């Protein structure tokens, strides 16, 4: 099974801001590049292509040498709701006045259960 990563659009690229190439993600997580690619295949992380070359991951997805707590479960729920990688990234970074902030801001604040509930509702 080969790893396919969607091309990022300008708006999502702007929403995210800081990206890390997969090789740097692997380094920060102290993993081989193969294991980092497996995280993408397993939907523990999502990324996109920015121009040519390797996939890039939103930098905020990596915190203190690990994948951001609550992120893998949220990504699974979004995938189950039919969201592709770029759509999931866009949803996570789009401001939501009812939170306040964006879903990724809520995950960073430790409110990943609330974000997962909202993501589950997207599937209905």
C-alpha positions as CSV (number, residue, x, y, z in Angstrom):
1,X,0.0,0.0,0.0
2,X,1.5,3.3,-1.1
3,X,1.1,6.5,0.8
4,X,-1.0,9.1,-1.1
5,X,-1.1,12.6,0.2
6,X,-3.4,15.3,-1.2
7,X,-2.1,18.6,-2.5
8,X,-2.9,21.5,-0.1
9,X,-5.0,24.5,-1.2
10,X,-4.0,28.1,-0.6
11,X,-6.8,28.8,2.0
12,X,-5.9,25.7,4.1
13,X,-2.2,26.5,3.8
14,X,-2.9,30.0,5.1
15,X,-5.2,28.7,8.0
16,X,-2.4,26.4,9.3
17,X,0.5,28.7,9.0
18,X,3.4,26.6,10.2
19,X,4.1,23.3,8.6
20,X,6.8,20.6,9.2
21,X,8.1,18.3,6.5
22,X,7.6,14.6,7.4
23,X,11.3,14.1,7.8
24,X,11.4,16.7,10.6
25,X,8.2,15.2,12.2
26,X,10.0,11.9,12.3
27,X,13.0,13.5,13.9
28,X,10.9,15.3,16.5
29,X,9.1,12.1,17.4
30,X,12.3,10.1,17.4
31,X,11.0,7.7,14.7
32,X,12.2,6.4,11.4
33,X,10.8,8.0,8.3
34,X,9.0,4.7,7.6
35,X,7.3,4.8,11.0
36,X,6.3,8.4,10.5
37,X,4.7,7.5,7.1
38,X,2.9,4.7,9.0
39,X,1.4,7.3,11.3
40,X,-0.1,9.0,8.2
41,X,-1.4,5.7,6.8
42,X,-3.0,4.9,10.2
43,X,-4.6,8.4,10.4
44,X,-2.7,9.1,13.6
45,X,-1.5,12.2,11.7
46,X,-2.6,13.9,8.5
47,X,-0.6,16.0,6.2
48,X,-0.6,17.4,2.7
49,X,1.8,18.2,-0.1
50,X,2.9,21.8,-0.4
51,X,4.5,22.0,-3.8
52,X,6.6,19.1,-4.6
53,X,8.5,16.7,-2.3
54,X,7.5,15.1,0.9
55,X,4.3,15.5,2.9
56,X,4.0,18.3,5.4
57,X,2.2,18.2,8.7
58,X,0.8,21.1,10.7
59,X,3.5,21.9,13.3
60,X,1.0,22.2,16.1
61,X,0.2,18.5,15.7
62,X,3.6,17.7,17.4
63,X,3.9,18.8,21.0
64,X,6.7,17.9,23.5
65,X,8.1,15.1,21.3
66,X,4.7,13.4,20.8
67,X,1.6,13.6,18.7
68,X,-0.8,16.1,20.2
69,X,-3.0,14.4,22.8
70,X,-6.5,13.8,21.5
71,X,-5.6,14.4,17.8
72,X,-5.5,10.7,16.6
73,X,-9.0,10.0,17.9
74,X,-10.3,13.2,16.4
75,X,-8.7,12.4,13.0
76,X,-10.3,8.9,13.1
77,X,-13.8,10.4,13.8
78,X,-13.3,13.0,10.9
79,X,-12.2,10.2,8.6
80,X,-15.2,8.1,9.6
81,X,-17.4,11.1,8.8
82,X,-16.0,11.1,5.2
83,X,-13.5,13.9,5.6
84,X,-10.3,13.6,3.5
85,X,-6.9,14.7,5.0
86,X,-7.0,18.3,3.7
87,X,-10.7,18.7,4.6
88,X,-9.9,17.4,8.2
89,X,-7.0,19.9,8.4
90,X,-9.2,22.7,7.2
91,X,-12.0,21.8,9.7
92,X,-9.5,21.7,12.6
93,X,-8.1,25.1,11.8
94,X,-11.3,27.0,10.8
95,X,-12.4,29.4,13.5
96,X,-15.7,28.4,15.2
97,X,-17.3,31.1,17.3
98,X,-19.1,28.6,19.5
99,X,-15.8,27.2,20.9
100,X,-14.3,30.0,20.8
101,X,-11.4,29.7,18.5
102,X,-10.8,26.8,16.2
103,X,-11.2,23.1,17.0
104,X,-7.4,22.7,17.1
105,X,-7.3,25.5,19.7
106,X,-9.7,23.5,21.8
107,X,-7.6,20.3,21.4
108,X,-4.5,22.3,22.4
109,X,-6.5,23.5,25.5
110,X,-7.2,19.9,26.4
111,X,-10.8,19.9,25.3
112,X,-10.4,17.1,22.7
113,X,-13.5,15.2,23.9
114,X,-15.6,18.2,23.0
115,X,-14.0,18.5,19.6
116,X,-14.5,14.7,19.0
117,X,-18.2,15.1,19.8
118,X,-18.5,17.9,17.3
119,X,-16.6,15.9,14.7
120,X,-19.0,12.9,15.3
121,X,-22.0,15.2,14.6
122,X,-20.5,15.9,11.2
123,X,-21.2,12.3,10.2
124,X,-24.9,12.7,10.7
